[in-house]
């Protein structure tokens, strides 16, 4: 029983130390965010854009090639994505028109019943 209490106290001390460390880190982050907003509002980060906009193939130890040719036709892939997005926009507009028309029909039926 005595050993259990000693272990519990040790765990409690470790937990308290970890919490104190986390509180310090959160305080530092808050200070950094406050400084960033004072200096232009942008969060300071070490990000870099990827200079290569294509994927390369991966060759496994057994010699299998995975992803060969992926990204070779990046412009074609972009156009396809844009076409799908345009089609989605058209479908959304059509659905909105249908909903508006249904709403108008319901209103007309309600007026006729009165």
Residue pairs with C-beta under 8 A, 6 or more apart in sequence:
32 44
33 43
36 42
36 43
36 44
53 71
53 74
54 70
54 71
54 72
54 74
55 67
55 70
55 71
56 67
56 71
57 65
57 66
57 67
57 68
57 69
57 70
58 65
58 66
58 67
59 65
59 66
60 66
71 77
